[in-house]
């Protein structure tokens, strides 16, 4: 102590060494403290990340809502559809290569969907709602032999059944069209309106060629579909405000009036 106190040089060396030791101790202590604080810091970061993810999801929902509204407002509605309303939905699963194809939508009963509702996109018919859950629904695709759609040549009244043959997702066949029915290649095929599923006049496809059926009293038309099922994304489910009334009317038996 006398040596370090009386010798300026030794005193300087002592202070320098002491400062180095203290600095090392502080550094080690800081590292240990930081290590034990990592858990708290990590939890805080996780909370912040969770908050950010929730914010992103909420923003995405908002964007999707306005996109759906813009889509519904921008798609032109044929005059024949004015009595109907529409529910916009997104396709979350879709098959086109199977023998029986189905489509899954991200809307369900809580959004107003129910079985036997028609589904269209901006080009034409997509299918018919088959099974509905609270938040999702399964649609029988037009690319499914189980679905037979009542259609006609636009501008004419002769009705046939449109059915997919299972070969090509871009074509279907309009069967059972009377032999005397008039048509030309390039004519538009539309729904007949003979059900509450689709109103009359919804576009389906265009005639590619006519073919004779086994029964020569009928024609079959090869129809190129308007809907591109390979890129199906956003659709509209058709809600007929008169469905319940029409179904109730058809179920009731009208009793003949007795003569006095």
Backbone bond lengths (Angstrom), bond angles and torsions (degrees), N, CA, C in turn:
res aa  C-N    CA-C-N  psi(-1)  N-CA   C-N-CA  omega(-1)  CA-C   N-CA-C  phi
1 X - - - 1.465 - - 1.528 111.64 -
2 X 1.387 115.82 -41.88 1.461 118.82 176.48 1.516 111.30 -62.08
3 X 1.354 115.39 -37.45 1.468 119.73 -179.79 1.515 110.56 -63.58
4 X 1.352 117.31 -47.87 1.469 120.41 -176.86 1.518 111.93 -71.98
5 X 1.388 114.93 -30.34 1.469 117.75 -177.26 1.527 111.64 -76.19
6 X 1.348 118.05 -38.16 1.458 121.21 -174.18 1.523 113.68 -90.71
7 X 1.311 117.36 -17.41 1.466 119.90 -179.54 1.519 109.19 -104.64
8 X 1.316 118.39 112.84 1.477 121.14 -179.74 1.530 112.15 -56.07
9 X 1.322 116.00 -39.78 1.474 118.96 -177.10 1.526 110.64 -66.82
10 X 1.350 114.86 -47.84 1.453 119.29 179.72 1.528 110.75 -64.02
11 X 1.348 115.16 -36.78 1.461 119.22 177.67 1.522 110.74 -61.74
12 X 1.330 116.69 -40.64 1.465 121.51 178.74 1.526 110.85 -65.05
13 X 1.346 115.26 -42.22 1.474 119.74 179.29 1.523 110.07 -62.98
14 X 1.334 116.27 -41.67 1.465 120.28 -179.13 1.527 111.30 -63.01
15 X 1.334 115.92 -47.48 1.462 119.25 -179.12 1.530 111.87 -62.75
16 X 1.328 114.77 -39.61 1.473 119.25 179.74 1.520 110.37 -64.34
17 X 1.329 115.94 -45.33 1.467 120.05 179.49 1.528 111.01 -65.27
18 X 1.343 115.07 -42.62 1.460 118.49 179.56 1.517 111.57 -62.37
19 X 1.337 116.38 -41.39 1.464 120.25 178.70 1.531 111.47 -63.13
20 X 1.329 116.21 -37.97 1.465 120.69 179.12 1.522 110.61 -64.71
21 X 1.383 114.64 -42.85 1.467 118.44 179.48 1.518 111.01 -64.67
22 X 1.349 115.62 -46.29 1.465 119.97 -179.89 1.528 110.54 -62.18
23 X 1.337 115.56 -40.68 1.459 119.90 179.05 1.519 111.27 -62.43
24 X 1.324 114.72 -40.83 1.466 118.78 177.98 1.517 112.30 -64.14
25 X 1.365 114.29 -41.70 1.470 118.44 178.50 1.518 110.53 -63.14
26 X 1.355 116.91 -45.25 1.453 121.02 178.85 1.530 111.71 -61.01
27 X 1.346 114.48 -40.82 1.462 119.77 -179.92 1.521 111.30 -63.36
28 X 1.349 115.21 -44.61 1.463 119.48 178.68 1.513 111.07 -64.83
29 X 1.328 115.47 -41.32 1.462 119.79 179.07 1.524 111.13 -63.46
30 X 1.341 115.34 -40.32 1.462 120.20 179.51 1.522 110.99 -64.96
31 X 1.342 116.18 -40.04 1.458 120.15 179.45 1.517 111.29 -64.34
32 X 1.346 115.17 -43.59 1.468 119.02 179.11 1.521 110.51 -62.68
33 X 1.352 116.05 -44.34 1.470 119.98 179.77 1.526 111.16 -62.42
34 X 1.358 115.15 -42.98 1.465 119.67 179.40 1.522 110.90 -62.77
35 X 1.322 116.60 -38.18 1.464 120.67 -179.83 1.525 110.93 -61.80
36 X 1.359 115.12 -45.69 1.449 118.44 -178.48 1.530 112.02 -73.23
37 X 1.355 116.75 -18.35 1.460 120.14 177.07 1.530 112.90 -86.33
38 X 1.352 116.35 -8.45 1.464 119.51 -176.87 1.521 111.73 -59.71
39 X 1.330 117.25 -38.74 1.456 120.80 -179.19 1.523 110.86 -59.70
40 X 1.355 115.01 -46.44 1.459 118.53 179.26 1.515 111.90 -64.54
41 X 1.346 115.40 -41.18 1.468 119.52 179.11 1.519 110.62 -63.69
42 X 1.335 116.72 -42.57 1.462 121.53 -179.98 1.525 111.24 -63.06
43 X 1.337 116.65 -42.32 1.458 119.57 178.17 1.518 111.18 -63.64
44 X 1.317 116.10 -38.95 1.463 119.90 178.28 1.526 110.86 -63.76
45 X 1.359 115.31 -42.61 1.472 119.37 177.70 1.524 110.97 -62.96
46 X 1.341 115.95 -39.34 1.458 119.40 178.74 1.529 110.96 -63.02
47 X 1.322 116.26 -41.69 1.464 119.59 178.08 1.518 110.76 -62.93
48 X 1.337 115.82 -42.55 1.464 119.42 179.37 1.526 111.12 -64.07
49 X 1.345 116.22 -41.78 1.464 120.06 178.53 1.526 110.83 -63.31
50 X 1.332 115.97 -41.19 1.459 119.80 178.36 1.518 111.10 -61.90
51 X 1.335 116.47 -44.27 1.464 120.52 178.37 1.520 111.00 -60.89
52 X 1.340 116.23 -41.70 1.465 119.99 179.38 1.522 111.55 -65.65
53 X 1.348 116.25 -41.13 1.464 119.89 179.18 1.524 111.24 -63.81
54 X 1.339 116.57 -41.50 1.459 120.08 177.61 1.526 111.12 -63.31
55 X 1.322 115.17 -39.34 1.463 119.49 178.68 1.525 110.71 -64.17
56 X 1.344 116.27 -41.83 1.472 120.61 178.29 1.531 110.55 -62.80
57 X 1.346 116.54 -43.31 1.457 120.30 179.52 1.529 111.36 -62.61
58 X 1.335 116.48 -42.18 1.460 119.79 178.54 1.520 111.57 -64.28
59 X 1.326 115.99 -39.93 1.463 119.63 177.12 1.525 110.92 -65.19
60 X 1.336 116.25 -39.15 1.468 120.33 178.30 1.523 110.78 -63.19
61 X 1.350 116.48 -43.36 1.459 119.59 178.22 1.525 111.03 -60.89
62 X 1.317 115.71 -41.28 1.467 119.91 179.07 1.517 110.97 -63.15
63 X 1.346 115.89 -44.50 1.465 120.37 178.94 1.521 110.71 -62.53
64 X 1.356 117.07 -44.26 1.471 121.08 179.46 1.528 110.92 -61.74
65 X 1.348 116.23 -38.65 1.464 120.19 179.60 1.521 110.64 -61.13
66 X 1.330 116.82 -47.23 1.460 119.64 -178.91 1.527 111.86 -71.60
67 X 1.336 116.90 -31.60 1.464 118.98 175.19 1.523 110.98 -65.06
68 X 1.347 116.56 -42.63 1.460 120.20 178.01 1.527 110.91 -62.71
69 X 1.323 115.67 -42.29 1.463 119.53 179.68 1.522 110.47 -63.64
70 X 1.342 116.24 -42.82 1.454 120.41 179.22 1.526 110.50 -64.14
71 X 1.360 115.68 -40.29 1.465 119.77 179.17 1.523 110.99 -63.53
72 X 1.328 116.38 -46.62 1.459 120.40 -178.51 1.526 111.39 -63.40
73 X 1.335 116.33 -36.23 1.462 120.21 -178.68 1.527 112.33 -77.58
74 X 1.348 116.62 -27.26 1.461 119.87 -173.42 1.520 113.09 -87.16
75 X 1.364 118.05 -24.58 1.457 120.11 -178.36 1.519 109.31 -75.63
76 X 1.342 117.73 122.47 1.459 119.50 -179.17 1.525 111.37 -66.00
77 X 1.322 116.26 139.56 1.459 122.14 -179.87 1.519 108.91 -106.90
78 X 1.334 115.86 123.74 1.449 121.47 178.66 1.527 109.53 -62.31
79 X 1.338 116.41 150.27 1.458 120.14 -177.85 1.519 112.33 -59.98
80 X 1.345 116.78 -26.79 1.462 120.40 179.79 1.520 112.32 -72.12
81 X 1.338 117.36 -11.69 1.460 120.70 -176.98 1.526 112.94 -100.91
82 X 1.322 118.04 6.51 1.449 120.30 -171.74 1.529 113.13 -63.43
83 X 1.319 118.06 -26.32 1.470 119.37 -178.55 1.519 111.71 -82.47
84 X 1.300 118.00 -1.45 1.463 122.97 -175.26 1.532 110.70 -107.60
85 X 1.321 114.38 156.20 1.466 120.49 171.78 1.523 108.38 -118.33
86 X 1.329 116.40 167.45 1.460 120.30 -172.48 1.524 111.65 -132.61
87 X 1.324 114.73 146.38 1.459 122.05 175.02 1.525 107.12 -117.54
88 X 1.313 117.16 116.86 1.453 120.93 -179.85 1.526 110.50 -79.31
89 X 1.332 116.56 135.30 1.466 121.39 -179.30 1.525 109.29 -141.43
90 X 1.340 114.70 159.70 1.458 120.92 178.04 1.527 109.95 -109.19
91 X 1.313 115.71 141.71 1.464 121.79 177.57 1.527 108.48 -79.15
92 X 1.344 117.06 123.70 1.465 120.53 178.92 1.527 111.39 -110.12
93 X 1.325 116.99 -9.06 1.464 120.64 173.28 1.519 108.41 -158.76
94 X 1.331 116.00 141.90 1.459 119.77 -175.34 1.518 109.29 -158.43
95 X 1.333 116.75 134.01 1.461 120.77 176.11 1.522 109.54 -120.77
96 X 1.326 115.82 146.66 1.469 120.32 178.86 1.523 112.05 -134.04
97 X 1.335 117.49 -5.96 1.461 120.49 -174.41 1.520 113.45 -106.74
98 X 1.334 117.89 -4.79 1.452 120.58 -179.42 1.525 110.51 -86.75
99 X 1.322 115.37 167.58 1.465 119.36 178.93 1.524 111.24 -72.08
100 X 1.335 116.92 -28.78 1.463 122.58 176.32 1.531 107.62 -131.46
101 X 1.312 116.65 108.35 1.463 121.43 -172.33 1.525 111.89 -101.51
102 X 1.334 113.95 143.82 1.466 121.52 178.83 1.534 109.53 -131.37
103 X 1.329 114.62 160.90 1.462 122.50 179.56 1.523 108.11 -128.27
104 X 1.323 117.66 139.00 1.459 122.08 177.01 1.526 109.46 -111.26
105 X 1.334 116.00 132.49 1.464 122.23 -179.70 1.524 110.31 -110.83
106 X 1.326 115.93 158.18 1.463 121.07 -178.06 1.527 112.63 -92.55
107 X 1.323 117.75 20.75 1.467 121.94 177.24 1.531 108.55 -125.83
108 X 1.359 116.13 151.74 1.452 120.10 -178.49 1.515 112.37 -143.08
109 X 1.334 115.61 -152.81 1.458 120.29 -176.48 1.525 112.54 -61.35
110 X 1.324 116.66 -33.70 1.467 119.11 -179.99 1.524 112.08 -69.05
111 X 1.338 116.37 -13.94 1.464 121.24 177.22 1.527 111.86 -102.36
112 X 1.340 116.59 1.54 1.461 120.03 178.06 1.514 114.95 101.81
113 X 1.337 118.86 2.98 1.458 120.85 -179.46 1.524 111.10 -81.04
114 X 1.323 115.29 149.94 1.455 122.04 175.01 1.524 108.50 -155.05
115 X 1.333 117.69 163.79 1.468 119.94 -179.09 1.524 112.14 -59.21
116 X 1.336 114.87 155.78 1.468 123.43 178.02 1.519 113.36 70.43
117 X 1.321 117.23 24.53 1.464 120.36 171.49 1.526 109.20 -96.98
118 X 1.309 116.87 137.38 1.453 121.26 178.24 1.517 111.50 -76.47
119 X 1.338 115.95 150.38 1.463 121.85 -179.92 1.522 108.57 -126.63
120 X 1.319 116.66 130.93 1.463 122.64 179.15 1.525 109.19 -132.63
121 X 1.331 115.81 163.12 1.463 119.62 167.27 1.517 107.36 -120.15
122 X 1.334 117.50 -164.51 1.457 119.52 -175.27 1.523 112.73 -70.62
123 X 1.353 116.50 -10.89 1.464 119.87 -177.83 1.519 113.62 -104.26
124 X 1.332 117.37 -36.62 1.452 118.87 -177.10 1.510 112.90 174.98
125 X 1.342 115.83 -158.60 1.464 122.71 -175.85 1.521 110.82 -68.49
126 X 1.347 115.99 138.82 1.465 123.10 178.06 1.523 110.81 -111.24
127 X 1.337 117.95 -46.21 1.450 121.18 -178.21 1.513 111.53 169.80
128 X 1.353 115.97 -161.65 1.462 122.25 -178.23 1.524 109.03 -132.52
129 X 1.330 116.45 134.20 1.466 121.14 177.92 1.524 109.62 -60.96
130 X 1.329 115.79 132.09 1.461 121.66 -175.15 1.529 112.16 -112.85
131 X 1.322 117.34 -54.82 1.463 123.17 -178.75 1.528 108.22 -128.04
132 X 1.350 115.86 136.98 1.465 119.78 -175.44 1.523 110.05 -127.81
133 X 1.331 116.29 132.46 1.451 123.33 171.48 1.515 109.15 -109.46
134 X 1.328 117.97 -178.68 1.471 120.32 -179.18 1.525 113.64 -59.63
135 X 1.344 117.27 -37.13 1.465 119.87 -173.48 1.529 113.41 -127.40
136 X 1.310 118.32 6.64 1.461 121.00 179.81 1.519 109.58 -152.91
137 X 1.328 115.55 165.55 1.458 120.15 -178.73 1.520 110.13 -149.36
138 X 1.337 115.12 147.81 1.462 120.42 175.73 1.519 108.91 -104.21
139 X 1.321 115.41 136.68 1.457 122.29 -177.45 1.527 109.21 -116.72
140 X 1.335 116.63 132.23 1.458 119.84 170.03 1.513 107.17 -74.66
141 X 1.311 116.61 113.74 1.453 121.37 -178.28 1.522 110.95 -68.35
142 X 1.317 115.67 154.01 1.463 119.82 172.31 1.528 110.27 -60.47
143 X 1.339 115.30 -20.95 1.465 121.09 176.82 1.528 109.54 -88.09
144 X 1.314 115.48 54.51 1.462 121.85 -178.90 1.525 108.26 -149.10
145 X 1.337 118.34 120.09 1.473 120.40 -177.88 1.514 113.83 -59.60
146 X 1.360 118.04 -19.42 1.459 120.68 177.86 1.531 111.87 -67.42
147 X 1.321 116.14 -21.90 1.465 120.79 -177.24 1.526 109.69 -96.51
148 X 1.324 115.69 117.32 1.457 121.98 174.48 1.527 106.88 -116.29
149 X 1.311 115.50 120.01 1.457 121.65 -171.87 1.527 110.26 -107.81
150 X 1.322 116.30 126.27 1.465 121.49 178.60 1.522 109.39 -74.13
151 X 1.345 115.81 116.96 1.471 121.63 -175.93 1.523 111.13 -136.01
152 X 1.313 114.36 169.09 1.458 120.72 177.24 1.526 108.98 -151.01
153 X 1.339 114.98 166.26 1.462 120.27 173.72 1.528 107.40 -76.70
154 X 1.303 116.51 130.16 1.465 120.48 -177.71 1.531 110.36 -57.95
155 X 1.317 115.02 131.16 1.461 120.19 -179.29 1.509 113.70 92.58
156 X 1.355 117.86 -4.21 1.463 122.49 178.87 1.524 109.06 -129.21
157 X 1.331 115.59 163.63 1.458 119.71 -173.53 1.522 113.97 -108.01
158 X 1.323 118.76 -2.51 1.456 120.38 179.98 1.527 109.64 -75.11
159 X 1.346 115.80 128.25 1.458 121.67 -171.73 1.523 110.80 -109.29
160 X 1.337 115.33 142.03 1.452 121.93 174.84 1.519 110.10 -134.78
161 X 1.336 116.74 -177.53 1.464 121.88 179.98 1.521 109.64 -112.53
162 X 1.329 116.12 123.35 1.455 120.95 177.94 1.518 109.10 -89.35
163 X 1.327 117.06 128.56 1.459 121.26 -179.57 1.521 109.20 -142.00
164 X 1.333 115.81 144.82 1.468 121.65 178.37 1.514 109.12 -85.92
165 X 1.340 115.50 136.01 1.461 120.98 -176.60 1.523 113.88 -89.75
166 X 1.340 117.52 -7.66 1.456 120.78 176.41 1.509 115.30 87.23
167 X 1.319 117.63 10.66 1.464 120.06 -177.25 1.524 113.22 -101.85
168 X 1.310 116.63 -50.66 1.459 122.00 -171.62 1.524 108.33 -134.77
169 X 1.351 117.44 127.61 1.465 120.20 -176.53 1.526 112.94 -72.52
170 X 1.310 117.57 -2.30 1.465 119.93 179.86 1.529 112.77 -99.85
171 X 1.340 117.13 -5.73 1.467 120.10 -176.39 1.522 111.70 -131.39
172 X 1.341 115.21 153.52 1.462 123.35 171.29 1.524 107.11 -143.44
173 X 1.348 115.81 170.67 1.458 120.89 -177.60 1.527 109.43 -117.83
174 X 1.334 116.43 130.37 1.458 121.67 173.12 1.521 107.43 -93.96
175 X 1.325 116.47 106.67 1.461 122.12 -175.29 1.521 111.72 -97.31
176 X 1.344 114.02 167.86 1.463 122.80 171.28 1.522 112.87 60.81
177 X 1.316 116.51 31.00 1.460 119.56 175.55 1.533 108.00 -84.80
178 X 1.335 118.76 125.08 1.471 120.58 -177.36 1.525 112.36 -52.96
179 X 1.317 115.80 144.09 1.458 121.34 -175.49 1.526 111.98 -59.56
180 X 1.326 116.30 -31.85 1.462 118.81 -178.05 1.543 112.26 -84.43
181 X 1.316 117.08 1.63 1.471 119.78 178.12 1.533 109.86 -66.97
182 X 1.306 115.51 143.71 1.462 120.91 -178.32 1.530 110.39 -96.58
183 X 1.316 115.72 136.20 1.465 120.41 177.03 1.523 108.72 -161.30
184 X 1.307 114.73 161.40 1.461 122.46 174.54 1.516 108.47 -140.53
185 X 1.321 115.57 153.69 1.466 118.46 173.81 1.524 109.12 -59.84
186 X 1.335 115.56 133.07 1.459 120.27 -177.50 1.513 113.26 99.95
187 X 1.361 117.03 -10.31 1.468 119.43 176.18 1.531 110.39 -66.78
188 X 1.327 115.30 149.88 1.460 120.73 -179.99 1.525 110.34 -89.49
189 X 1.332 115.63 136.05 1.456 121.71 175.21 1.529 108.13 -99.81
190 X 1.347 116.16 131.77 1.461 121.57 -178.30 1.525 109.03 -131.50
191 X 1.344 116.33 165.57 1.457 120.56 177.02 1.527 109.77 -69.17
192 X 1.341 115.36 149.37 1.463 120.14 -175.65 1.525 112.57 -82.48
193 X 1.336 117.50 -25.19 1.460 120.59 -176.81 1.516 113.02 85.81
194 X 1.346 117.42 11.28 1.461 120.86 -178.67 1.526 112.65 -84.85
195 X 1.293 117.66 35.92 1.456 122.86 175.61 1.516 108.17 -164.97
196 X 1.346 115.41 172.35 1.462 119.61 177.01 1.525 111.20 -92.06
197 X 1.346 117.01 2.72 1.463 120.42 -178.37 1.520 110.40 -78.41
198 X 1.333 116.27 -51.67 1.461 121.33 178.71 1.520 109.12 -124.15
199 X 1.305 117.16 136.24 1.469 119.37 173.34 1.526 109.93 -72.54
200 X 1.284 115.83 168.85 1.462 120.42 178.75 1.530 110.50 -70.25
201 X 1.326 115.44 139.20 1.458 120.30 170.89 1.510 116.45 94.91
202 X 1.345 118.69 7.65 1.466 119.58 177.03 1.530 108.41 -74.09
203 X 1.327 119.46 126.77 1.471 121.27 -177.55 1.526 112.29 -62.50
204 X 1.311 115.37 142.35 1.465 121.70 178.65 1.520 111.33 -121.80
205 X 1.334 116.17 -49.36 1.466 119.30 -178.24 1.508 111.09 -177.02
206 X 1.322 115.94 -165.43 1.456 121.85 -177.77 1.524 109.23 -130.99
207 X 1.331 116.47 143.46 1.461 121.74 -177.19 1.536 110.11 -71.12
208 X 1.331 115.39 126.44 1.468 121.31 175.99 1.522 110.76 -94.63
209 X 1.333 116.02 -44.24 1.471 119.95 178.82 1.525 109.47 -164.27
210 X 1.334 114.95 159.23 1.449 120.92 176.90 1.515 110.98 -101.78
211 X 1.341 116.38 145.88 1.460 121.28 -179.64 1.518 108.72 -136.36
212 X 1.334 116.25 145.87 1.456 120.35 175.89 1.521 109.76 -81.42
213 X 1.336 115.73 139.84 1.453 119.95 175.32 1.528 109.31 -87.70
214 X 1.345 116.11 176.10 1.459 120.20 178.65 1.524 110.80 -59.82
215 X 1.323 114.60 -39.67 1.461 119.20 172.84 1.521 106.95 -86.06
216 X 1.312 117.13 113.19 1.457 120.71 -172.81 1.524 113.33 -69.94
217 X 1.316 117.03 -1.19 1.456 119.55 176.19 1.530 111.97 -81.79
218 X 1.327 115.86 -5.24 1.456 119.94 -177.40 1.523 110.79 -129.92
219 X 1.338 114.06 152.81 1.456 122.21 174.04 1.523 109.52 -108.05
220 X 1.316 114.78 157.11 1.465 121.56 169.23 1.519 107.17 -125.51
221 X 1.311 116.14 134.81 1.463 120.71 -178.05 1.529 109.84 -112.01
222 X 1.315 115.38 132.04 1.459 120.30 173.42 1.527 107.99 -82.02
223 X 1.347 116.48 121.40 1.465 121.68 -172.60 1.530 109.88 -116.76
224 X 1.323 115.57 125.04 1.466 120.37 174.07 1.527 107.58 -85.79
225 X 1.326 116.24 118.64 1.462 121.37 -173.81 1.523 112.03 -70.92
226 X 1.322 116.28 142.80 1.463 121.01 177.03 1.529 111.97 -73.55
227 X 1.334 116.76 -36.36 1.464 121.16 -176.41 1.519 110.54 -74.93
228 X 1.323 116.61 130.64 1.461 121.81 174.93 1.525 107.56 -92.38
229 X 1.327 116.21 96.68 1.469 120.61 -175.11 1.527 112.31 -69.69
230 X 1.326 117.77 -18.99 1.466 120.33 -179.54 1.522 111.96 -73.30
231 X 1.326 117.64 -21.91 1.467 120.99 -178.28 1.525 111.68 -119.99
232 X 1.326 117.01 22.21 1.463 121.44 -176.18 1.533 110.53 -62.08
233 X 1.333 116.33 130.63 1.462 119.97 -176.26 1.527 112.33 -135.37
234 X 1.315 116.71 -64.87 1.459 121.58 -178.63 1.523 109.72 -112.60
235 X 1.327 116.62 134.40 1.458 121.05 -177.58 1.519 110.08 -131.75
236 X 1.315 115.27 170.95 1.463 121.75 175.20 1.521 108.81 -125.08
237 X 1.327 115.66 130.16 1.464 121.36 176.75 1.528 107.52 -95.43
238 X 1.331 115.69 129.18 1.459 121.00 -175.37 1.530 110.34 -86.91
239 X 1.311 115.17 126.21 1.466 121.12 177.56 1.522 108.40 -112.91
240 X 1.338 115.92 113.62 1.460 122.05 179.56 1.517 108.84 -91.21
241 X 1.317 116.02 116.42 1.464 120.39 -177.20 1.525 112.35 -67.38
242 X 1.353 117.47 -15.31 1.456 120.70 -177.32 1.520 112.86 -103.57
243 X 1.344 118.28 6.91 1.461 120.76 -176.34 1.520 112.17 -57.68
244 X 1.324 116.86 -50.35 1.472 120.28 -177.46 1.522 111.16 -61.70
245 X 1.316 116.09 -42.53 1.464 119.77 -179.17 1.525 111.26 -63.55
246 X 1.337 116.47 -43.96 1.472 120.47 -178.95 1.524 110.69 -67.55
247 X 1.343 117.22 -42.45 1.466 120.08 179.44 1.526 111.71 -63.82
248 X 1.329 116.26 -42.51 1.460 119.63 178.30 1.522 110.94 -63.36
249 X 1.325 116.16 -39.25 1.460 120.30 -179.78 1.519 111.07 -65.45
250 X 1.350 116.35 -41.87 1.458 120.01 -178.16 1.525 112.28 -71.90
251 X 1.344 117.48 -26.70 1.467 120.34 -179.97 1.526 112.14 -77.72
252 X 1.317 116.32 -29.55 1.472 119.68 -178.05 1.520 110.91 -75.58
253 X 1.306 116.34 138.18 1.453 121.70 176.70 1.516 108.68 -93.35
254 X 1.321 114.78 124.90 1.473 119.60 -179.65 1.522 108.58 -82.53
255 X 1.287 116.50 120.91 1.454 122.22 179.25 1.510 110.05 -81.06
256 X 1.333 117.62 132.44 1.465 119.40 178.56 1.523 111.77 -64.81
257 X 1.286 115.17 145.31 1.472 120.08 179.38 1.522 110.24 -76.40
258 X 1.336 115.80 128.81 1.464 119.91 -179.38 1.524 109.97 -75.50
259 X 1.304 113.82 139.97 1.467 118.70 177.10 1.527 109.80 -76.43
260 X 1.287 115.81 142.32 1.474 119.53 -179.24 1.517 110.72 -68.33
